[in-house]
C-alpha cells in the first residue's frame, strides 16, 4: 500500500492536499539530515547540535533522554502515579536486552569471518598469485577458520554486553523510576488562547493515555489542542493535548466536548525526569486561567512552525520545554492575532481578556 496524502484545511479556505512524500522535515531535522545547512544563518540551534554531536537521529534521541549538565538545578518532588507510569514507560525503551546483545553475533558471526577469508584469498589470487589453489588453502584452514569464527562471535557478544551495561542512558533509566522523584519547573499563566490541529499519521495512530489508574493505548484521532499562554515572566508557553477517537479525512477534525478539553489553571508545574528535559506530566493548581476558546485550525505550515517553537521533543539547553524563544515570539503573537480575528469580535471564551504580549 502506497503512502497516503496529507490533508490540511481551515474553515472557509480551500482544501489543501499534500501528495505523498511532499512533507518536509523541520529546520532542525533537515539540519540533522543535511550537514550543509549549518551555513544557513536561520538555523542557529541546528548549528550547535551538529557541531556538538554526530549527524545521527538516534544519537539526538538518546542524548535528549540522558541527564544533561547544562540543565540547571530544579525543585525535586515525589512522583505522582501518572508520572511514575510514564517513567516506567520511558525506561522500558532503554532496558537491557540479551536479544540486542546476542542476536547480531549469532546471526552474522558465523558468516562474516569465512566471507572475509574467502574475499581475501580471491583478491590475493587476482592481484598477486593467479595460480594459487584456493580450494586446498580453504580445506587446510577449516580448523583455524572455525576457531577464528568462534573467537569473533565471542568478542562481538562481549563488546555488545559491555556497551549496553556501561551505557549511561540505560544505567540512568534502570534506576530512575524506582527513585520516585521528578524535577519541577514552575510557571504562572496570565492568559491564553486555545487553537486546534488535525495531523493524522497512519503509521503512528495510537496514543498512551492515563485512565483508571494506568496508561492505556488508545486510537488517536489526529486532533490536538494547542494552548498558547502568556506567563508572568513575559514568555509564551505552548502546551499540547492529543485526543483519542476516529480520524476524519475532512479538512478539519472534530473538537472534543468542553469537559474533555484542557482545563488550565494559573499555576503550572511541569514534571521532568531528573536532569533531563523529558516531561513526565503537568500539575495545574490555583484559580482557572483566563482562556479564549477558538475553533481556529492550524494550517500545515503553522503547525510545523509551532511544533518547532514549542520545544516539546528533542531540544537542548538553552532552550526550555514549552517556552517560546524571543526570535519566535513575534510569529506566535501574529498567530494569536489571526486566531482571534478569524472568529470575529465575540469568540467563545472563559475570560473576556484578549491575549497580548506584555
C-alpha positions in Angstrom: 0.0 0.0 0.0 1.4 3.4 -1.0 1.8 6.4 1.2 -1.4 8.3 1.9 -1.7 12.0 1.0 -1.8 14.5 3.9 -5.0 16.7 4.1 -5.0 20.1 5.7 -7.5 22.9 5.8 -9.1 25.8 7.7 -12.7 26.9 7.9 -13.7 29.0 4.9 -10.5 28.2 2.9 -9.8 25.7 0.1 -8.9 22.2 1.0 -5.1 21.5 0.7 -4.0 18.0 -0.2 -0.3 17.3 0.1 0.8 14.4 -2.1 2.8 11.6 -0.6 6.4 12.5 0.1 5.7 16.2 -0.1 6.0 16.9 3.6 9.3 18.5 4.5 11.0 17.9 7.9 11.6 20.7 10.3 14.6 23.0 10.0 16.2 21.2 12.9 15.7 17.7 11.4 16.8 19.0 8.0 20.0 20.1 9.6 20.4 16.7 11.2 20.0 15.0 7.8 22.0 17.6 5.8 25.2 19.0 7.4 25.5 21.6 4.7 22.6 23.5 6.4 24.9 24.6 9.2 25.9 27.5 6.9 22.3 28.8 7.0 22.1 31.7 9.4 18.5 30.9 10.2 19.5 27.6 11.9 21.5 28.6 15.0 20.0 25.8 17.0 20.9 23.3 14.3 24.4 24.6 14.2 25.0 23.9 17.8 23.5 20.5 17.6 25.6 19.4 14.6 28.8 20.9 15.9 28.4 19.2 19.3 27.5 15.7 18.2 27.4 13.3 15.3 24.9 13.6 12.4 22.6 10.8 13.7 19.0 11.0 14.6 19.3 8.1 17.1 22.1 10.0 18.8 19.9 13.0 19.2 17.1 10.8 20.6 19.4 9.2 23.1 21.0 12.4 24.2 17.7 14.0 24.9 16.8 11.2 27.3 20.1 11.3 29.1 20.9 13.7 32.0 22.4 17.0 30.7 24.8 19.0 32.9 23.7 22.1 31.0 20.3 21.9 32.7 20.3 24.0 35.9 19.1 22.8 39.3 15.3 22.4 39.8 13.0 21.6 42.6 12.6 17.9 43.4 9.3 16.3 44.4 7.9 12.8 44.8 6.3 11.3 41.6 2.6 11.2 41.2 1.1 7.9 40.0 0.8 9.1 36.4 4.3 10.4 36.3 5.6 7.1 37.7 3.8 5.2 35.0 5.3 7.5 32.3 8.8 7.0 33.8 8.3 3.2 33.6 7.1 3.5 30.0 10.2 5.5 29.1 12.5 3.2 31.0 11.1 0.2 29.1 12.6 1.6 25.8 16.1 1.7 27.4 16.0 -1.7 29.2 18.9 -4.1 28.9 18.1 -6.8 26.3 20.0 -10.0 25.7 18.4 -10.2 22.3 20.2 -7.0 21.3 23.4 -8.3 22.7 23.4 -11.9 21.2 21.3 -11.8 18.0 23.8 -9.9 15.8 26.8 -12.1 16.7 24.8 -15.3 16.5 23.2 -14.4 13.2 26.1 -12.7 11.4 29.1 -14.0 13.3 29.2 -17.5 11.6 29.2 -15.9 8.2 31.4 -12.8 8.3 34.8 -14.3 9.1 34.6 -17.0 6.4 33.3 -14.4 3.9 36.2 -12.1 4.7 38.7 -15.0 4.4 37.4 -16.0 1.0 37.4 -12.4 -0.3 41.0 -12.0 0.9 42.0 -15.2 -0.9 40.3 -14.2 -4.1 42.0 -10.8 -4.0 45.3 -12.4 -3.4 44.8 -14.8 -6.3 43.7 -11.9 -8.6 46.4 -9.5 -7.7 49.5 -11.5 -6.6 49.3 -15.2 -7.3 47.0 -16.3 -10.1 48.0 -20.0 -9.8 47.2 -20.4 -6.1 44.9 -23.3 -5.2 42.2 -21.7 -3.1 40.3 -24.9 -2.5 43.4 -26.5 -0.9 44.0 -23.5 1.3 40.4 -23.4 2.5 40.5 -27.1 3.2 43.7 -26.8 5.2 42.4 -23.8 7.1 39.0 -25.1 8.3 40.1 -25.7 11.8 41.7 -22.3 12.2 38.7 -20.7 10.5 36.3 -22.3 12.9 38.4 -21.1 15.9 38.6 -17.6 14.4 34.8 -17.6 13.9 34.1 -18.6 17.5 36.6 -16.0 18.8 35.0 -13.3 16.6 31.5 -14.2 17.8 32.6 -14.2 21.5 34.3 -10.9 21.1 31.3 -9.3 19.3 29.0 -10.5 22.0 31.3 -9.3 24.8 31.6 -5.9 23.1 27.8 -5.6 23.0 27.4 -6.7 26.6 29.9 -4.1 27.8 28.5 -1.4 25.6 24.9 -1.9 27.0 25.8 -2.4 30.6 28.0 0.7 30.7 25.7 2.8 28.5 24.9 6.0 30.6 21.4 6.2 29.3 20.5 2.6 30.1 22.0 2.9 33.5 20.1 6.1 34.3 16.7 4.6 33.2 17.3 1.3 35.0 17.2 3.0 38.4 15.4 6.3 37.8 11.7 5.0 38.1 12.5 3.3 41.4 13.9 6.5 42.9 10.4 8.0 42.7 11.5 11.7 42.1 10.8 14.3 39.5 12.1 17.8 39.0 9.5 20.6 38.7 9.7 23.8 36.7 7.1 26.3 37.7 5.2 28.8 35.5 2.5 31.4 36.4 0.0 31.6 33.5 -1.7 35.0 33.0 -4.0 34.4 30.0 -4.2 32.1 27.0 -5.9 31.1 23.8 -6.8 27.6 22.5 -6.1 26.5 18.9 -6.6 23.2 17.2 -4.7 21.0 14.7 -5.6 17.9 12.7 -2.5 15.9 11.8 -3.2 12.2 11.4 -0.2 9.8 10.9 -1.4 6.4 9.5 1.9 4.9 10.6 1.6 6.1 14.2 -2.1 6.3 15.1 -2.2 5.4 18.7 -1.9 7.3 22.0 -0.9 6.4 25.5 -3.4 8.0 27.9 -3.8 7.9 31.7 -7.2 6.3 32.6 -8.4 4.2 35.5 -5.1 4.5 37.3 -2.9 3.2 34.4 -1.6 4.1 31.0 -3.7 2.7 28.2 -3.0 2.5 24.5 -5.9 4.1 22.5 -6.5 5.0 18.9 -5.6 8.6 18.1 -7.9 10.9 16.2 -5.1 13.2 15.0 -6.8 16.1 16.7 -4.7 18.1 19.1 -5.5 21.2 21.3 -2.8 23.8 21.5 -2.8 26.1 24.4 -0.8 29.3 23.9 -0.4 31.1 27.2 1.4 34.2 28.4 3.4 33.7 31.6 4.0 36.2 34.4 7.7 36.3 33.2 6.6 37.6 29.8 7.1 34.4 27.8 4.8 32.5 25.5 4.2 28.9 26.8 2.9 26.3 24.4 1.1 23.2 25.7 -0.4 20.4 23.6 -3.1 17.8 24.3 -3.9 14.9 21.9 -7.3 13.3 21.8 -8.4 9.7 21.1 -11.1 8.8 18.6 -11.8 8.1 15.0 -10.0 10.2 12.4 -12.0 12.1 9.8 -10.4 12.8 6.5 -12.2 16.1 6.2 -10.5 19.5 6.1 -10.7 19.8 9.9 -11.1 17.4 12.8 -13.8 17.3 15.4 -13.3 19.4 18.6 -14.0 17.3 21.7 -16.6 18.4 24.3 -15.5 21.2 26.6 -15.3 18.9 29.6 -12.8 16.8 27.8 -10.5 19.7 26.9 -7.6 21.0 28.9 -8.7 22.9 32.0 -5.7 25.1 32.6 -5.1 26.9 35.9 -2.9 29.8 36.7 -0.2 27.8 38.4 1.6 25.2 36.4 4.4 22.9 37.4 5.9 20.7 34.7 7.4 17.5 35.9 10.7 16.3 34.3 12.8 13.2 34.6 15.6 14.4 36.8 18.5 16.0 34.9 16.6 16.0 31.6 14.1 18.0 29.6 11.9 14.9 29.1 8.4 15.9 30.5 6.6 13.3 32.5 3.5 15.3 33.4 1.8 18.6 34.2 0.5 19.8 37.6 -2.1 22.6 37.5 -3.2 24.4 40.6 -4.8 27.7 41.6 -7.7 29.5 40.1 -8.7 28.9 36.4 -6.6 30.7 33.8 -8.4 33.2 31.6 -8.7 31.4 28.3 -10.1 32.3 24.9 -11.7 29.3 23.1 -11.5 29.5 19.3 -12.3 27.0 16.6 -9.2 28.0 14.7 -7.5 25.1 12.9 -3.8 25.4 12.2 -2.6 25.1 8.6 0.2 22.7 7.7 2.8 25.5 7.8 1.5 26.9 11.1 1.6 23.5 12.7 5.1 22.8 11.5 6.3 26.2 12.8 4.5 25.9 16.1 6.0 22.4 16.7 9.5 23.9 16.2 8.8 26.8 18.5 7.2 24.8 21.3 10.3 22.7 22.2 8.4 19.6 23.3 10.8 16.9 21.9 14.5 16.6 21.2 15.8 20.0 22.1 18.8 21.0 24.3 19.8 23.9 26.5 19.5 26.9 26.5 16.1 26.0 25.0 13.4 25.3 27.6 10.4 22.9 27.5 7.3 24.6 26.0 8.9 28.1 26.3 9.0 30.1 23.0 12.3 31.8 22.3 12.4 35.5 21.6 13.0 35.0 17.9 9.8 33.1 17.5 7.7 35.2 19.9 6.6 37.7 17.2 5.4 34.9 14.9 3.4 33.4 17.8 1.8 36.7 18.5 0.8 37.0 14.9 -0.7 33.5 15.0 -2.7 34.5 18.1 -3.9 37.7 16.3 -5.0 35.6 13.3 -6.9 33.2 15.5 -8.7 36.0 17.4 -9.5 37.8 14.1 -10.8 34.7 12.3 -13.5 34.0 14.9 -14.8 37.6 15.0 -15.2 40.0 17.9 -17.0 37.6 20.2 -15.3 34.2 20.3 -16.3 31.7 23.0 -14.1 32.4 25.9 -13.7 31.6 29.6 -12.5 35.2 30.2 -13.1 38.5 28.4 -9.4 39.4 28.3 -7.7 39.4 24.9 -4.2 37.8 24.8 -1.4 40.2 24.0 2.3 40.2 24.7 3.1 42.5 27.7 
